[in-house]
Amino acid sequence: MSGSPVVERVETDDERHERIMAAAERIMALGEASESVAPYPVNQPTIGTWMDALGYDNERFRNGEAPPSMAQVWTMPGLGRKRPDDDPLHAMMEVLTAEGYTAVLGTNCEQTYERYLRVGEHLRVTTALDSVVGPKSTGMGLGYFVTSRNRWYVAHPEGHSELVATMLFRVLKFVPKGAS
């Protein structure tokens, strides 16, 4: 047999980066793509349990209002429930995992509260992919910083929704140092 040897093409880091960023752009273009509705309204027993767990007490929160920092508590998936299929943060994490960025580290969370929640209110949260930045060389390894934006709303009987809290959540999705 004669012929040329088969040469396997090696992908460049730039090609991988372009693919990651193209996926990020597609996901970001969806905007507030994901929505979850709290399974239960804001309620006094959960507020009391949360305060007890933190060793915190405040009469205001024993009488019909919830600490603002509890916004996320009402819509967390918990055991036995799963995130919506269209969750943009999860979608971006899957892209990066497929590209070899298998480790994750929470880096920071910025929350803004518009007002206190009241017992009986029912929340929903929307999630959008805010940004993807990288690759960055960090003490943990080479990775991408992925930021999602959550917005919590209270539905009113008149039919409109009121924004009550927002959160920027940033994680580092990386290849651990020493991993190939």
LOTORDO-390555 format. One line per 8 residues: their letters; for each residue x, y, z of C-alpha. Coordinates in steps of 0.02 Angstrom, whole numbers. Last residue first. Example, Ala and Ser with C-alpha at 12.3 -4.5 7.8 and 13.67 -1.06 7.14 Angstrom:
SA> 684:-53:357  615:-225:390
This chain:
SAGKPVFK> -231:861:1582  -258:896:1765  -112:974:1861  -206:1132:1901  -392:1097:1900  -482:1132:1736  -608:1267:1774  -786:1329:1796
LVRFLMTA> -775:1483:1908  -942:1536:1976  -1034:1702:1985  -1209:1733:2049  -1289:1903:2018  -1446:1914:2123  -1604:2016:2111  -1747:2049:2233
VLESHGEP> -1927:2112:2245  -1981:2142:2064  -2170:2162:2064  -2282:2062:1949  -2446:2124:1876  -2612:2031:1870  -2721:2130:1990  -2700:1989:2116
HAVYWRNR> -2513:2029:2130  -2373:1909:2084  -2211:1933:2180  -2053:1932:2076  -1876:1869:2103  -1741:1905:1975  -1590:1792:1951  -1438:1843:1851
STVFYGLG> -1304:1717:1801  -1117:1745:1795  -991:1621:1725  -806:1647:1756  -709:1534:1638  -561:1425:1679  -377:1384:1693  -328:1319:1863
MGTSKPGV> -362:1345:2049  -241:1490:2072  -318:1569:1920  -278:1578:1734  -426:1655:1645  -511:1589:1490  -615:1684:1504  -772:1782:1539
VSDLATTV> -951:1719:1523  -1088:1845:1559  -1268:1873:1615  -1350:1703:1585  -1531:1729:1633  -1638:1661:1773  -1817:1702:1822  -1887:1678:1995
RLHEGVRL> -2066:1662:2054  -2133:1711:2222  -2299:1692:2313  -2342:1813:2451  -2433:1742:2604  -2311:1806:2734  -2232:1968:2675  -2070:1997:2583
YREYTQEC> -1960:2145:2626  -1921:2268:2488  -1812:2301:2335  -1673:2185:2390  -1509:2175:2294  -1396:2023:2302  -1217:2002:2242  -1144:1826:2248
NTGLVATY> -963:1778:2234  -837:1646:2185  -923:1478:2187  -800:1347:2126  -828:1220:1990  -722:1082:1917  -750:997:1748  -687:1119:1619
GEATLVEM> -654:987:1484  -755:1060:1340  -906:952:1382  -900:1022:1559  -899:1198:1488  -1054:1168:1383  -1143:1081:1529  -1105:1229:1643
MAHLPDDD> -1178:1345:1512  -1341:1246:1507  -1349:1241:1698  -1332:1430:1706  -1464:1450:1570  -1600:1345:1654  -1709:1287:1508  -1742:1114:1578
PRKRGLGP> -1805:1192:1740  -1705:1143:1894  -1753:983:1980  -1863:932:2125  -1833:784:2240  -1728:877:2366  -1732:1065:2357  -1767:1164:2199
MTWVQAMS> -1736:1334:2278  -1882:1454:2249  -1931:1509:2425  -1754:1506:2496  -1687:1626:2363  -1780:1774:2435  -1722:1734:2613  -1596:1876:2615
PPAEGNRF> -1741:1998:2626  -1786:1934:2800  -1969:1884:2794  -2113:1985:2864  -2267:1926:2957  -2232:1939:3142  -2080:1833:3190  -1975:1926:3063
RENDYGLA> -2005:2095:3144  -1965:2020:3315  -1787:1985:3260  -1693:1830:3309  -1541:1747:3234  -1460:1582:3279  -1443:1543:3094  -1544:1383:3104
DMWTGITP> -1671:1468:3219  -1693:1610:3094  -1722:1488:2951  -1844:1385:3056  -1942:1542:3102  -1952:1600:2921  -2006:1427:2866  -2143:1421:2999
QNVPYPAV> -2200:1600:2956  -2238:1571:2773  -2190:1645:2605  -2298:1548:2483  -2257:1369:2438  -2195:1281:2281  -2104:1438:2224  -2123:1461:2038
SESAEGLA> -1974:1434:1926  -1935:1527:1766  -1796:1505:1639  -1762:1603:1483  -1739:1775:1556  -1636:1824:1404  -1628:1690:1268  -1486:1786:1182
MIREAAAM> -1375:1743:1332  -1386:1557:1288  -1338:1584:1106  -1197:1704:1156  -1129:1578:1281  -1130:1441:1149  -1032:1554:1031  -912:1593:1175
IREHREDD> -876:1410:1207  -851:1372:1021  -735:1522:1000  -635:1468:1153  -614:1291:1084  -556:1360:917  -434:1478:1003  -363:1336:1109
TEVREVVP> -321:1247:948  -389:1079:892  -262:951:836  -284:879:662  -235:697:644  -115:665:503  -149:512:400  10:451:315
SGSM> 14:479:129  -8:338:10  58:170:-38  0:0:0
